[in-house]
Amino acid sequence: MEGAGATPQLRYTDPSFIGSERLTLNDDNSPAAILRKRLYWHSRRGMWELDLLLIPFLEQRFDHISEEDQLAYQQLIEGEDQDLFVWLMHREWPEEPSQRRIVQMIVEHAETTDNSAYRTL
């Protein structure tokens, strides 16, 4: 019997939980998962317009692009919001060829993919 003020013990009695191999991103501490978490949070910007372009690209395309393009994405999100906005809104292109390529990939992805689910970010 638990005394007043005692913290109740949690018991996992759901049979689907016991012995399950379910692992969420929060539970995974592998280098790849840590990198993914860092990329996700750095892709969340101060501008909603950027979030709508970067998050879907990260979640849907990042794992399928080359290592060089992944590195270019990582470098891109280290930049200033104002630069990213200008580039991703087609006002200017980055001078660096690898940055120009990844910006074009993000824009193309946004233009050819239904990202309506992300509008609630």
PyMOL commands that place a pseudoatom at each C-alpha (Angstrom):
pseudoatom trace, name=CA, resn=MET, resi=1, chain=A, elem=C, hetatm=0, pos=[0.000, 0.000, 0.000]
pseudoatom trace, name=CA, resn=GLU, resi=2, chain=A, elem=C, hetatm=0, pos=[1.308, 3.394, -0.979]
pseudoatom trace, name=CA, resn=GLY, resi=3, chain=A, elem=C, hetatm=0, pos=[1.463, 6.127, 1.625]
pseudoatom trace, name=CA, resn=ALA, resi=4, chain=A, elem=C, hetatm=0, pos=[0.241, 9.665, 1.191]
pseudoatom trace, name=CA, resn=GLY, resi=5, chain=A, elem=C, hetatm=0, pos=[2.483, 11.608, -1.150]
pseudoatom trace, name=CA, resn=ALA, resi=6, chain=A, elem=C, hetatm=0, pos=[4.191, 8.485, -2.477]
pseudoatom trace, name=CA, resn=THR, resi=7, chain=A, elem=C, hetatm=0, pos=[4.759, 8.291, -6.199]
pseudoatom trace, name=CA, resn=PRO, resi=8, chain=A, elem=C, hetatm=0, pos=[2.688, 5.511, -7.734]
pseudoatom trace, name=CA, resn=GLN, resi=9, chain=A, elem=C, hetatm=0, pos=[4.631, 2.858, -9.579]
pseudoatom trace, name=CA, resn=LEU, resi=10, chain=A, elem=C, hetatm=0, pos=[3.975, 2.580, -13.279]
pseudoatom trace, name=CA, resn=ARG, resi=11, chain=A, elem=C, hetatm=0, pos=[3.316, -0.892, -14.570]
pseudoatom trace, name=CA, resn=TYR, resi=12, chain=A, elem=C, hetatm=0, pos=[3.369, -1.781, -18.240]
pseudoatom trace, name=CA, resn=THR, resi=13, chain=A, elem=C, hetatm=0, pos=[0.751, -4.459, -18.533]
pseudoatom trace, name=CA, resn=ASP, resi=14, chain=A, elem=C, hetatm=0, pos=[-0.050, -3.956, -22.199]
pseudoatom trace, name=CA, resn=PRO, resi=15, chain=A, elem=C, hetatm=0, pos=[1.182, -7.176, -23.857]
pseudoatom trace, name=CA, resn=SER, resi=16, chain=A, elem=C, hetatm=0, pos=[2.161, -5.309, -27.014]
pseudoatom trace, name=CA, resn=PHE, resi=17, chain=A, elem=C, hetatm=0, pos=[4.676, -3.307, -24.961]
pseudoatom trace, name=CA, resn=ILE, resi=18, chain=A, elem=C, hetatm=0, pos=[6.285, -6.195, -23.085]
pseudoatom trace, name=CA, resn=GLY, resi=19, chain=A, elem=C, hetatm=0, pos=[9.278, -7.441, -25.009]
pseudoatom trace, name=CA, resn=SER, resi=20, chain=A, elem=C, hetatm=0, pos=[8.605, -5.120, -27.901]
pseudoatom trace, name=CA, resn=GLU, resi=21, chain=A, elem=C, hetatm=0, pos=[11.411, -3.821, -30.027]
pseudoatom trace, name=CA, resn=ARG, resi=22, chain=A, elem=C, hetatm=0, pos=[9.698, -0.515, -30.670]
pseudoatom trace, name=CA, resn=LEU, resi=23, chain=A, elem=C, hetatm=0, pos=[12.206, 2.258, -30.608]
pseudoatom trace, name=CA, resn=THR, resi=24, chain=A, elem=C, hetatm=0, pos=[11.387, 5.893, -31.130]
pseudoatom trace, name=CA, resn=LEU, resi=25, chain=A, elem=C, hetatm=0, pos=[13.809, 8.515, -32.340]
pseudoatom trace, name=CA, resn=ASN, resi=26, chain=A, elem=C, hetatm=0, pos=[13.972, 9.841, -28.782]
pseudoatom trace, name=CA, resn=ASP, resi=27, chain=A, elem=C, hetatm=0, pos=[15.138, 6.448, -27.529]
pseudoatom trace, name=CA, resn=ASP, resi=28, chain=A, elem=C, hetatm=0, pos=[17.804, 6.024, -30.193]
pseudoatom trace, name=CA, resn=ASN, resi=29, chain=A, elem=C, hetatm=0, pos=[21.170, 7.444, -29.188]
pseudoatom trace, name=CA, resn=SER, resi=30, chain=A, elem=C, hetatm=0, pos=[23.114, 6.212, -32.196]
pseudoatom trace, name=CA, resn=PRO, resi=31, chain=A, elem=C, hetatm=0, pos=[25.291, 8.762, -34.013]
pseudoatom trace, name=CA, resn=ALA, resi=32, chain=A, elem=C, hetatm=0, pos=[22.854, 8.762, -36.956]
pseudoatom trace, name=CA, resn=ALA, resi=33, chain=A, elem=C, hetatm=0, pos=[19.877, 9.460, -34.676]
pseudoatom trace, name=CA, resn=ILE, resi=34, chain=A, elem=C, hetatm=0, pos=[21.730, 12.225, -32.855]
pseudoatom trace, name=CA, resn=LEU, resi=35, chain=A, elem=C, hetatm=0, pos=[22.622, 13.820, -36.181]
pseudoatom trace, name=CA, resn=ARG, resi=36, chain=A, elem=C, hetatm=0, pos=[18.994, 13.545, -37.335]
pseudoatom trace, name=CA, resn=LYS, resi=37, chain=A, elem=C, hetatm=0, pos=[17.746, 15.232, -34.150]
pseudoatom trace, name=CA, resn=ARG, resi=38, chain=A, elem=C, hetatm=0, pos=[20.275, 18.031, -34.554]
pseudoatom trace, name=CA, resn=LEU, resi=39, chain=A, elem=C, hetatm=0, pos=[19.341, 18.520, -38.212]
pseudoatom trace, name=CA, resn=TYR, resi=40, chain=A, elem=C, hetatm=0, pos=[15.652, 18.567, -37.371]
pseudoatom trace, name=CA, resn=TRP, resi=41, chain=A, elem=C, hetatm=0, pos=[16.007, 21.240, -34.701]
pseudoatom trace, name=CA, resn=HIS, resi=42, chain=A, elem=C, hetatm=0, pos=[18.346, 23.336, -36.828]
pseudoatom trace, name=CA, resn=SER, resi=43, chain=A, elem=C, hetatm=0, pos=[15.863, 23.044, -39.699]
pseudoatom trace, name=CA, resn=ARG, resi=44, chain=A, elem=C, hetatm=0, pos=[13.203, 24.625, -37.480]
pseudoatom trace, name=CA, resn=ARG, resi=45, chain=A, elem=C, hetatm=0, pos=[13.728, 28.274, -38.223]
pseudoatom trace, name=CA, resn=GLY, resi=46, chain=A, elem=C, hetatm=0, pos=[12.356, 31.568, -37.021]
pseudoatom trace, name=CA, resn=MET, resi=47, chain=A, elem=C, hetatm=0, pos=[10.310, 31.838, -40.193]
pseudoatom trace, name=CA, resn=TRP, resi=48, chain=A, elem=C, hetatm=0, pos=[7.313, 29.607, -40.877]
pseudoatom trace, name=CA, resn=GLU, resi=49, chain=A, elem=C, hetatm=0, pos=[7.980, 29.764, -44.638]
pseudoatom trace, name=CA, resn=LEU, resi=50, chain=A, elem=C, hetatm=0, pos=[11.382, 28.174, -44.113]
pseudoatom trace, name=CA, resn=ASP, resi=51, chain=A, elem=C, hetatm=0, pos=[9.960, 25.478, -41.843]
pseudoatom trace, name=CA, resn=LEU, resi=52, chain=A, elem=C, hetatm=0, pos=[7.492, 24.535, -44.586]
pseudoatom trace, name=CA, resn=LEU, resi=53, chain=A, elem=C, hetatm=0, pos=[10.357, 23.957, -47.009]
pseudoatom trace, name=CA, resn=LEU, resi=54, chain=A, elem=C, hetatm=0, pos=[13.104, 22.519, -44.824]
pseudoatom trace, name=CA, resn=ILE, resi=55, chain=A, elem=C, hetatm=0, pos=[11.268, 20.076, -42.532]
pseudoatom trace, name=CA, resn=PRO, resi=56, chain=A, elem=C, hetatm=0, pos=[9.493, 18.108, -45.294]
pseudoatom trace, name=CA, resn=PHE, resi=57, chain=A, elem=C, hetatm=0, pos=[12.733, 17.942, -47.291]
pseudoatom trace, name=CA, resn=LEU, resi=58, chain=A, elem=C, hetatm=0, pos=[14.633, 16.668, -44.268]
pseudoatom trace, name=CA, resn=GLU, resi=59, chain=A, elem=C, hetatm=0, pos=[12.005, 14.065, -43.415]
pseudoatom trace, name=CA, resn=GLN, resi=60, chain=A, elem=C, hetatm=0, pos=[11.269, 12.847, -46.937]
pseudoatom trace, name=CA, resn=ARG, resi=61, chain=A, elem=C, hetatm=0, pos=[14.429, 13.306, -49.014]
pseudoatom trace, name=CA, resn=PHE, resi=62, chain=A, elem=C, hetatm=0, pos=[17.502, 13.727, -46.827]
pseudoatom trace, name=CA, resn=ASP, resi=63, chain=A, elem=C, hetatm=0, pos=[18.173, 10.009, -46.386]
pseudoatom trace, name=CA, resn=HIS, resi=64, chain=A, elem=C, hetatm=0, pos=[18.050, 9.481, -50.151]
pseudoatom trace, name=CA, resn=ILE, resi=65, chain=A, elem=C, hetatm=0, pos=[20.532, 12.119, -51.288]
pseudoatom trace, name=CA, resn=SER, resi=66, chain=A, elem=C, hetatm=0, pos=[24.293, 11.751, -51.645]
pseudoatom trace, name=CA, resn=GLU, resi=67, chain=A, elem=C, hetatm=0, pos=[26.692, 12.375, -48.767]
pseudoatom trace, name=CA, resn=GLU, resi=68, chain=A, elem=C, hetatm=0, pos=[27.917, 15.501, -50.558]
pseudoatom trace, name=CA, resn=ASP, resi=69, chain=A, elem=C, hetatm=0, pos=[24.358, 16.839, -50.743]
pseudoatom trace, name=CA, resn=GLN, resi=70, chain=A, elem=C, hetatm=0, pos=[23.747, 15.904, -47.103]
pseudoatom trace, name=CA, resn=LEU, resi=71, chain=A, elem=C, hetatm=0, pos=[26.841, 17.896, -46.138]
pseudoatom trace, name=CA, resn=ALA, resi=72, chain=A, elem=C, hetatm=0, pos=[25.614, 20.820, -48.263]
pseudoatom trace, name=CA, resn=TYR, resi=73, chain=A, elem=C, hetatm=0, pos=[22.262, 20.680, -46.411]
pseudoatom trace, name=CA, resn=GLN, resi=74, chain=A, elem=C, hetatm=0, pos=[24.051, 20.729, -43.056]
pseudoatom trace, name=CA, resn=GLN, resi=75, chain=A, elem=C, hetatm=0, pos=[26.072, 23.746, -44.155]
pseudoatom trace, name=CA, resn=LEU, resi=76, chain=A, elem=C, hetatm=0, pos=[22.962, 25.438, -45.544]
pseudoatom trace, name=CA, resn=ILE, resi=77, chain=A, elem=C, hetatm=0, pos=[21.033, 25.286, -42.271]
pseudoatom trace, name=CA, resn=GLU, resi=78, chain=A, elem=C, hetatm=0, pos=[23.952, 26.895, -40.455]
pseudoatom trace, name=CA, resn=GLY, resi=79, chain=A, elem=C, hetatm=0, pos=[23.235, 30.036, -42.478]
pseudoatom trace, name=CA, resn=GLU, resi=80, chain=A, elem=C, hetatm=0, pos=[21.136, 33.061, -41.643]
pseudoatom trace, name=CA, resn=ASP, resi=81, chain=A, elem=C, hetatm=0, pos=[17.355, 32.974, -42.041]
pseudoatom trace, name=CA, resn=GLN, resi=82, chain=A, elem=C, hetatm=0, pos=[17.444, 36.022, -44.301]
pseudoatom trace, name=CA, resn=ASP, resi=83, chain=A, elem=C, hetatm=0, pos=[19.812, 34.313, -46.765]
pseudoatom trace, name=CA, resn=LEU, resi=84, chain=A, elem=C, hetatm=0, pos=[17.807, 31.092, -46.735]
pseudoatom trace, name=CA, resn=PHE, resi=85, chain=A, elem=C, hetatm=0, pos=[14.591, 33.006, -47.336]
pseudoatom trace, name=CA, resn=VAL, resi=86, chain=A, elem=C, hetatm=0, pos=[16.009, 34.890, -50.324]
pseudoatom trace, name=CA, resn=TRP, resi=87, chain=A, elem=C, hetatm=0, pos=[17.373, 31.682, -51.849]
pseudoatom trace, name=CA, resn=LEU, resi=88, chain=A, elem=C, hetatm=0, pos=[14.371, 29.455, -51.195]
pseudoatom trace, name=CA, resn=MET, resi=89, chain=A, elem=C, hetatm=0, pos=[11.923, 32.087, -52.462]
pseudoatom trace, name=CA, resn=HIS, resi=90, chain=A, elem=C, hetatm=0, pos=[13.753, 32.253, -55.839]
pseudoatom trace, name=CA, resn=ARG, resi=91, chain=A, elem=C, hetatm=0, pos=[14.969, 35.809, -55.362]
pseudoatom trace, name=CA, resn=GLU, resi=92, chain=A, elem=C, hetatm=0, pos=[18.654, 34.913, -55.637]
pseudoatom trace, name=CA, resn=TRP, resi=93, chain=A, elem=C, hetatm=0, pos=[20.781, 31.766, -55.827]
pseudoatom trace, name=CA, resn=PRO, resi=94, chain=A, elem=C, hetatm=0, pos=[23.714, 30.984, -53.550]
pseudoatom trace, name=CA, resn=GLU, resi=95, chain=A, elem=C, hetatm=0, pos=[27.111, 31.595, -55.135]
pseudoatom trace, name=CA, resn=GLU, resi=96, chain=A, elem=C, hetatm=0, pos=[28.560, 28.306, -53.844]
pseudoatom trace, name=CA, resn=PRO, resi=97, chain=A, elem=C, hetatm=0, pos=[27.666, 25.531, -56.359]
pseudoatom trace, name=CA, resn=SER, resi=98, chain=A, elem=C, hetatm=0, pos=[26.945, 22.898, -53.683]
pseudoatom trace, name=CA, resn=GLN, resi=99, chain=A, elem=C, hetatm=0, pos=[24.661, 25.331, -51.858]
pseudoatom trace, name=CA, resn=ARG, resi=100, chain=A, elem=C, hetatm=0, pos=[22.930, 26.260, -55.111]
pseudoatom trace, name=CA, resn=ARG, resi=101, chain=A, elem=C, hetatm=0, pos=[22.362, 22.562, -55.835]
pseudoatom trace, name=CA, resn=ILE, resi=102, chain=A, elem=C, hetatm=0, pos=[20.824, 21.778, -52.424]
pseudoatom trace, name=CA, resn=VAL, resi=103, chain=A, elem=C, hetatm=0, pos=[18.628, 24.892, -52.573]
pseudoatom trace, name=CA, resn=GLN, resi=104, chain=A, elem=C, hetatm=0, pos=[17.388, 23.786, -55.995]
pseudoatom trace, name=CA, resn=MET, resi=105, chain=A, elem=C, hetatm=0, pos=[16.658, 20.309, -54.604]
pseudoatom trace, name=CA, resn=ILE, resi=106, chain=A, elem=C, hetatm=0, pos=[14.664, 21.762, -51.697]
pseudoatom trace, name=CA, resn=VAL, resi=107, chain=A, elem=C, hetatm=0, pos=[12.693, 24.073, -53.979]
pseudoatom trace, name=CA, resn=GLU, resi=108, chain=A, elem=C, hetatm=0, pos=[11.998, 21.259, -56.438]
pseudoatom trace, name=CA, resn=HIS, resi=109, chain=A, elem=C, hetatm=0, pos=[10.830, 19.005, -53.618]
pseudoatom trace, name=CA, resn=ALA, resi=110, chain=A, elem=C, hetatm=0, pos=[8.495, 21.700, -52.297]
pseudoatom trace, name=CA, resn=GLU, resi=111, chain=A, elem=C, hetatm=0, pos=[7.048, 22.326, -55.759]
pseudoatom trace, name=CA, resn=THR, resi=112, chain=A, elem=C, hetatm=0, pos=[6.438, 18.669, -56.586]
pseudoatom trace, name=CA, resn=THR, resi=113, chain=A, elem=C, hetatm=0, pos=[5.282, 17.260, -53.240]
pseudoatom trace, name=CA, resn=ASP, resi=114, chain=A, elem=C, hetatm=0, pos=[2.042, 17.674, -51.318]
pseudoatom trace, name=CA, resn=ASN, resi=115, chain=A, elem=C, hetatm=0, pos=[3.226, 19.133, -48.034]
pseudoatom trace, name=CA, resn=SER, resi=116, chain=A, elem=C, hetatm=0, pos=[-0.174, 20.217, -46.736]
pseudoatom trace, name=CA, resn=ALA, resi=117, chain=A, elem=C, hetatm=0, pos=[0.326, 18.119, -43.595]
pseudoatom trace, name=CA, resn=TYR, resi=118, chain=A, elem=C, hetatm=0, pos=[3.184, 20.418, -42.570]
pseudoatom trace, name=CA, resn=ARG, resi=119, chain=A, elem=C, hetatm=0, pos=[1.115, 23.597, -42.642]
pseudoatom trace, name=CA, resn=THR, resi=120, chain=A, elem=C, hetatm=0, pos=[0.264, 23.075, -38.979]
pseudoatom trace, name=CA, resn=LEU, resi=121, chain=A, elem=C, hetatm=0, pos=[3.916, 23.268, -37.856]
for i in range(1, 121): cmd.bond("trace and resi %d" % i, "trace and resi %d" % (i + 1))
show_as sticks, trace
zoom trace
